[in-house]
Amino acid sequence: MAKQKINRKEADTSISAVKPNFFDSFRLQAILLIIIGFVFYGNSFQNEYALDDGIVIQKNDYVQQGLRGIPKIMKTDAYDSFYRSMNAKQQLSGGRYRPLSVVTFAIEQQLFGSHEKVKPETDVAMVRHIMNVLFFILSVVILLYFLQTYIFKDTPLVAFLTCLVFLIHPIHTEVISNVKSRDEILSFLFIVLTFIAAFKYRETRKMFHLFIGLLYYFCALLSKEYAVTLVVLIPMLFYIVNGDTMKGALVAVIPYIFIAAIYLLIRYSIVKAGATGENPDVLNNPFKFATDAEKWATKIEILNHYLKLLFFPYPLSSDYSYNTIPYTNFTNPMVWFSILFHLSAVAATFWLFFKRNILSFALAFYLLHLLLVSNFIMNLGATMGERLVFHSSFGFAIIIAIGINYLIQKVTVTNVRKIVTVCFICLISVSCLAFVFPRNAQWKNDTTLFIADAQTVPNSSLVNGNAGKAYLDLAEKPENKTKEKELIRKAISHLSKSVAIHTEYVNGYLNLGVAYYKLENYDSAKVVWDIAKRIYPNNPFVKRNYDLLAQVYFNKGMEIGAKNPLEAIEYIEKAVKMDTENDNYWYNLGGAYYTIMDFEKAKYAWDTAVQLNPNNEQAKQGLNAIPVK
């Protein structure tokens, strides 16, 4: 009888042991993360293209070729197609060789894109937004597996909280909603897969896991250069988590160093050193106008901005370029705070490393990836960017998760601790959703994005310029016909501000001229287009705009020709100055001069027309009609 009671008790224990417990179950936690991921980012599926999506995807000839364009993608700079279309050379230091994400765009174009020569403005946009969310959620689920299996085996709640913070952090809205930023997601995904394969190889010593780990690592590098940090981070993990000796951990990373070297050789053979001279445009060279002391002080102080956005991600902006963050100097106490904080973090990384504390890895992951985007090593062409801190935010998430878990464990009653945990998860999720959901909507397209961001970063030349262009686009929509002029005036306000901040902002002048042109203020349009031509003589849009304005001047001259020949000459002369190779303009200018009997100027105009077009019979007849002195 006693034996039966014991067996029944053992059976009851066995049954309770197999009941799923959320706080320990990978499956339940993964399902919850997947659900949260779709809830948070599902409203981005309806978005169109924004920011750099145009030059990386829509106007990228290689992407638009589908599978046929992949060989070219693999052996050119990511912006090669754009540079060729603008008659420009490499603009960015170090070049941009990140082909893997661009290859996925080409595959999507092949499978889902329009095969018409003129493609819809939102061609494949929904598919690409869905894929961005899927890749991101997949990376978080795989991260959960990695953390639970190898890093936080005894504290699965820390693994879950790390993934939750990383998943819902509002600073990631740019990476998710800006399709072009898939390179960040794929880079992180393959970094995590590399970690998993590296640990599996250390466990099993099977060559398959080494091979697959090296393949993942190469894919991570092809996604973005950030993966070079793994030659430091992998031995750190082996030393901290596996308890390897320093020598053993360093030996284990040698194959990965070999792959990194191969990648760097491939990269250099394709994009070389990128732009080697100083970029003349402050939008691609953000510290151009700063002294050496100001450059370093500003770069150091910008690290505080990243910290601030990680702790309180509001407001968010798609751009932080000139002059969003003013130059500073070493008299600014925030510069010294940044120095003290980050040096302390470096010291803590080393101290915790020798204690084999996982916080050392978290700090190293944060600091190493921050170093790559800090402009300390090389000029990135950007002051800062929310997408640039995507990788570093993983290190931040680990630290936050460990801190939260520490506080939760202070609650000694098990059931109460579980309630507190659930309440915290709900609270942080709802709080972040309040930021993420509306921000995803602002990323719908360039119009919604830049009009919103112009309020957030009013001193950004680029954002004001893009907001002005957005208002011009709105003015062209049929449903806005009644408020067309109002929208154009808003465009002029933002565009004027953009060129006042950055006096050599070519696109600002081009679009400002368009605004004046639409208001029929043609002389003002010519003034700002002349400035654009002086700054960037080979810009293809300058000639296009000149041709449009020349046609307007010519038409006006022809309209009043019979009534007022002198005024007609004034307009047609403006036309030939803007389009000097149009023989028809020269012919009619000659006719106008002939009308007022200025035969010398008429002869010059007709001679020019014949030189431009030897088949212009009317100009030849005009020359024959000139009286012989």
N, C-alpha and C positions, 0 to 999 in steps of 0.2 A: 504494500500500500504506500509506504514511504517512497519506494522507488518510483511509483507511478506519479506521485506529487512532484518529485524531482524532475521527472521527464516532462511533465506538463509545464513546469517552470522553465526548463530549458527550451521547450518549444515556443513558449511565449516570448522569451528573449530573442530567439532566432527570428520570429516573425517581426518583432519591433525593429530588429537590426536592418531588415531589408526595406522598411518604409522609407520613401524618399524624404530626405531632409534638405531643404533649400540651402541651408548654410554650409552644407558639405557637397552638394550634388552639382557636378559639372553640367549635366544635362539641363537641370532646371535653371541654373544660372545663365547658361547659354541661351535658352529659350527666352528668358526675360530680357536679356540684352538685345536679342534679335527684335523682339516686339518693341522695345524702347527705341531702337535704332530707326525702325520704320515709322514710328509715331513722330519722332523728332525731325526726320528728314524727308518724309513722304511728300510734304508740300513742295519740295524742290523738283518733283518729277515734271511739273507743268512749266518749269522755267525754260527760257530760251538760251541764247548765248550772251555772254557778258565779258567785259574786260579783255583779256588776251585770247579768249576763245576764237576771236575772229582771225588773228594772224597765225595761230597754231593749228586751227582746224578748218574754218570756213574758207579762208583765202590761201590755205596751204595746198599748192598744186599736188604735192605728193600724197597727202591724205585723200584728196578728192579723186585720185586715180585708183583708190582701193588697194587691192593686193599688188597691183602693178607698181605702186609707188613705194612699197616696203624696201626694196633694195636701195633706193635713193635716200629713204629715211635713215637707214642704217649707216650710211656713209656721208652724211652731211650734218651741219649745224641745225638745231631745231628751228631756227629762224631763217634758214637759207632761202626758202621760197619768198618770204616777206622781204628780205634784203634785196633780192633780185627785182621784185616788183617795184621797189622804191628807188632803184638805181643807187643803192647804198652798199657800203662795205660793212664788215663785221663791226658792230657797235659796242659789244660788251667784253670786258676783260675776262679772259679765261674761256670765252666761248660758252655755248650751251649744247652739250651732247647728252641728251636724255631720250634715247630713241624708243624705249619700250612702251611708254604711254602713248607716244605718237603712232606706233605700230598698231596698238589697240584701236585707235581712232580710224586708221585706214581699214582695219578689218570690219569695224562697224559700218563704215561707209560702203564697203563692198556688199555686206549682208543686208543692210537696211536703208541705204541711201538712195536718193533719186538718181536715175540714170540720164536725166535731161541735162542739156548743157547749162541752162539757167535753172539753178536749184532753188527750192524754197528757202526763205530766210532761216527757218527753224529746222531744216533738214536733219534728221536723226537726233535732234536735241533731246527729246524725251528718252530715247534709248540710252544716250550717253549719261544723262542725269541718273537714271535708274542704275546703270552700271557703276557709277561713282559710289552710290549709296551701298550697293551690294558688295563692292570691293572693300569699302570701309567697314561694314558690319562683319564681313568675313575676317578681316584683319583683327578685329576686336575679339571675335570668338576664338580664333587661333591664339591670340595673345592670352586669353583666359586659360586655354589648355596649357600653354607654355608656363604661365605663372603658377598654376595649380600643380602641375606635374613636377616642375624642377625648382622653382624659386620659393614659393610659399606652400610647400607640401603640408605643413602643420597648421597653417593659418589661411584656409581657403577664402575666408571672408576678406582678407587683405587683397587677394587676387581679384575677387569680384569687385571690390570698391575701386581698385586701380582701373579696371576696365570700364566701370561705370563712369568715373570721372573723365576718363579719356574719351569715352563715347559721347557724352552729353555736353562737353565743354563748349560754350558758345564761340570761343576763338576759332573753332574748327569749321565754322559755317563757310568761310571762304574756300577752304580746301574741298568741301563737299559740293558746294553750289557752283563753284567756278570749275567747269569741266577740265580746263587746261591743267588744273592742279592735281589731276590724277597721278602725276609723277610722284607727288608726296605720298599718296596712299599706297601705291605699288612699292615704293621704296621701303616704307615701314612694314608692309605685309611681308616682303621677301627678307627683310632684316629679322623679323620674328621667326620665319621659317628656317632661316639660317641658324639661329640660336637653337631651335629644336633639333635640327639635324646634327649640329655639333655635339649636343648633349647625348643624343642617341648613339653617335659614334663612340663617345667616351665610355658609354655603358656597354655596348655590344662589340666594339672593335670590328664591325663589319664594314668592308670597303664601300658597300652600297650607300651607307649613311654618310660616309665621307664624300663620296662622289655627288650625292644629291645635295649635300650641304654646300659644296663648292659651286654647284649649279645655281642654287638659290642665291648664293652670295653674288655671283656674276649678274644675275637678273636684278638684284638690288642695286648694284652699281650702274647697270644700264638704265635703271629707273631714275636715279639721281645720285650725285657724287657722295651724298651723306654716308653711304655704307663704308667709306674708308675708315670710319671710326671703329668699326668692328675689330680691326687688328689690335685695338686697345681693349675694347669691351669684352670680347670673347675670353681672353686670358684672365681678365678681372673676374668674370663669373666663375670660371673654373677654380680660381684661387679662393673666392669667397664662398661659393655654394658647394663645390665638390671637395673642397679641402685639399686641392692639388698643391704641390710645392710651386714656388715661383718659377723654377726651371721647367718643371713639367708643363705648367700652363703656357709658358712662352714657346716651348717646342710644339705644343698642340696647335698653335696659331700659324705656324710656318706655311702650311698649304694655302691658307687664306691670304697671307702676304703675297704669295706667288700669284694668285688670281688677281689681287689688287694691282700688282705690277703689270700684268698683262693688260688689264683694263686701261690703266693709265697710258700705256704705250699705244693702244688702239685709239684712245681718246685724243692723244696728242697728234697722232698721224692724221686724224680727221679734222679737228678744229684748231690744231696748233695751240698757240697761247692766246687765241682770240684777239681782241683789239689791244694793241701794244701801246699806242699813244694815249694821251689824256683825251677823253671824250669832251668835245666842245660844248655839249648840251648838258646843262645842270640837271635835267630830268634823268639823264643816264649817268651823271657824275655829280651826285648830290652834295659833295663837299668842295665843289669847284671854287666857290667864292670865299671859303674859309681859310684862315691862316693855319699853319701847321699845328699850333697849340689849340686852336678852335676845332680843328678836325678831330684830334684825339679826345678832347674834352667832350665833344658832342657824341662821338661814337661810344664813349664810356657811359655817358648819361642816358643814351638811348636804351641801354640794358635795363634801366629802371622802368622804361615804358613797357618792355616785355613782361617784367615782373608784375606791374600794375594790371595789365590785361589778363594775366593768368589768375590773379586773385580776384579781380573785378573787371570782367570783360565787357565794359560799356563806357562810352559808345564805341562801336566798331566801324572801321573804314576800309575800303578797298585800296586806299592809297595813303602813303605818308611821305610823299616826295616833297620837293622844294615848294614852298617854304612852310610846310606843316609844322615841322619841329625846328625852331630857330637855332642858329649856331649858339653855342655857349662857350664858357672858358673855365679855367681852373679856380676862379673865384666863386663859382657856383657850389654851394655846399652839397647839392644833390650829386655832383660829379664825385665828390669825396665819399659820399655814402655808397655810391655804386662801387667804387674802388674797394672800400672796406668790406662791403658785403660779399663781393665776388672773390676777393682774396681769401676771406674767411671760409667761403664755400670750397675753394680749392684746398685750403689747409684741412678742412673737415673731411674732404674726399680721401686724402692720403691717410689721415689719422684713422678713419673708419675702415679703410682698406686693410690696414695691417691688423685690425681687430676682426677682420672677415665679416664685416657688417654690411648687409645688403643696401643700406642707405648710401654707402660709398658708390655702388653701381648706379643708383638713382641720380646722385649728384653728378657723377661722371657723364651719364647719358645726357643730362640737362646741359652741363657746361660744354662738353665737346661739340654738341650740335649747335649750341649758341655761338661758340667760337667761329664755326664755319660761316655763320650768317651775320657776324658782327662788323664786317668790313675791316677787321684788324689784319687779316691775312691778305686779302685782295679786295678791290672795289667791286661790289656786287652790282652796281648800277641802281641800287635802291637804298633808301635810308633805313627802312625797316618794313616788315610786312607780317600780317597775321599768319599767312601760310608758312612763313619762314620759321616760326616757332612750333610748328606741328610736331616735329620729332622731339624737341626739348620738352614739350608738354607731357610726354610719357614719363620722363623722370620726375617731373612735378607731380603727376598723378600718383606715382608710387609713394612719394613723400607724404602727400595729403592722405592717402589711404592708410598708411602706417599710423599717422597721427590720429585719424578718426578711430581706427581700431583700438589704439591705446586708450582713448577716452571711453569707448564703448565697454572695454573690458573692466573699467572701473566700476561698472554696474555689476554687483556680485550675484544678484538673483537671476538665474538663467532665463526664466520666462520674461522677466522685465527687460533683460538685456536684448532679447529677441524683438520685443515690441519697440524698444528704443531704436534698434537697427532698422527695422521696417519703416518707422516714422522718419528716420533720417534719410533713407533711400527715397521715400516719397517726397520729402521736403526739398532735397537737392534736385530731384528730377523735375518737379513742378517749377522751381525757381529758374533752372536753366532753360526749360521749355519756353518760359516767358520771354527769354532773350532770343532763343534759336528760331522759333517759328516766324516771328515778324522779320527777322534778318534774312531768312531763306527767301521770303517774299520780295524783299528789296533786291535780291540778286536775280530777279526775273529776267531783266535785260539791261542794257546800258542805260536806257532812259530812267527806269525806276532806281537803279543803283546810284547813278551819279547825281540825280536830283536830291536823293536822300543824303548822300555823303557830302554834298556841298554845304549842308547845314552842320555836319559833324566836323569837317576839316575846312573851314572857310578860307584858310590861308594857303591852301594847296592850289598851285597854278594849274596842275593837270586836272584835278577834279572840277575846278571852275570851268576850264576849257571843255571838258567832257559834258558838264551840266549844260553849258551853252549849246553844244551840239545836240544834246537831248531835247532841249526846247525847240531847236530848229526842226528836228524830226517830228515833234508833236505838231508844229505849225503846218506841216505838209499833209497831215491826216485830214481827210474830207470832213470828219465829224467835228473838227476844230476850226472850220472855216470862219465862223463868226468871231472867234477870238485869236485869229491868226496873227494880227499885228501885236496884240498883247504878248503872245508867246515869243515873238521875234524880239520884242523889246527886252523881255527877260533874258533871252539868249545874249543880246548885246551887253546887258549888265554883267553877266557871268564872264563872257568872253573878254570884255574890256578889263575886268578885274584880273583875269588869267594872264593877259599880256602886260599888265601893270606890275604884277608880281614877278613874272619872268619875261623880260623884254625881248627875248629871242625865241619865244615859243611859236614855232612855225605854224603848227596846226591851229593855234589860237587865232593867229592873224588870218589864216585861210578861211576859217569858219566865221570870223567877225566880218570879213569881206562878203561872205555869202549872205549874212544877215542884212548888211547894208544893201546888197544887191536886191534882196527880196523886198526891201522897202523903197526900192528905186532911187536910193541914194548912191548913184553910180560913182561919183567922184570920190566919196569916202571909201567905197569898196576898192577903188584903184589904189588909193593911198596905202591901205593896209596890205593889199596884195603885193605892192611894190616892196614893202618891208619884208614880206615872206620870200620874195624872189631874191632880195639881197642876202638873206640869211642862208637860203637853200636853193640855189639857182637851178638845180637839176630835179627839183621836186616835180613829179608828173602832174600833180594837181594844180600847180601854178600855171602851167601852159593851158590846161583845160579851162581854168577860170578866166585867164586872159582872153582866150578865144570867145568865151561867152560874152564877156564885156565888150570886146571888139565888135561883135555882131550887134549888140545893143546900140553902140555909138554909130555904127554904120547905118543901121535902120533909121535912127533919128535923123542922121544927115540926109538920107534919101527922102525922108518924109517932108523935110522943110527946104529941100534943095531949090525948088522953083520959086518959093516965096522969099527965101533969104539965103542966097548962095554963100555969103560970107560966114554965116552961122553954120551952114551945112559943111563948109570946108573945115571949120573948127572941129566938128564931130567926126568927120571922116579922117582927119589927121590923127585924132585920138585912136581911131580904129587901126590905122596902119602902124601906129607906134606899138600897139599891143599885139598885133598879128602882122609882123613885117613881111611875111611870106605869102600873103593872100593877094594874088594878082588882080582879083576882081575889085578889091578895095583900092588898089593903086590905079586901076583903070578909071574908076568913078571919081577918084580924087583928081585925076588929070582932067576929066570932063568938067568938074566944078571949077578948076582953075581956068579952063578954056572959056567957060561961061563969062568969067569976069575979065577975060582977055589977058590973063597972066600966062603968056605962052611959054615962057622959060620954065616955070614950075610945072605947067601942064606937060611939057616935053619930058622933064625929069620923071614925073609920075608914070607916064606912058612907057618911057624907056625901061623903068624898073619893072613894070608889068610884063613887058616882053621878055626881059631877062629871066623873070620867074617862070613865065610860061610862053615859050616861043610860038605856041599855037593860038595865042590870044589875038585874033584877027581884028577885034574892035580897037584894041590898043594900037595896032599897026595902022589902021585907018585913021585914028586920031593923030598919029604922028605925021601922016601924009597930009592932013588937013591944016597943020600949023603953017601959018604964012611964012614965006622965006623972006628973011631980012634983006 
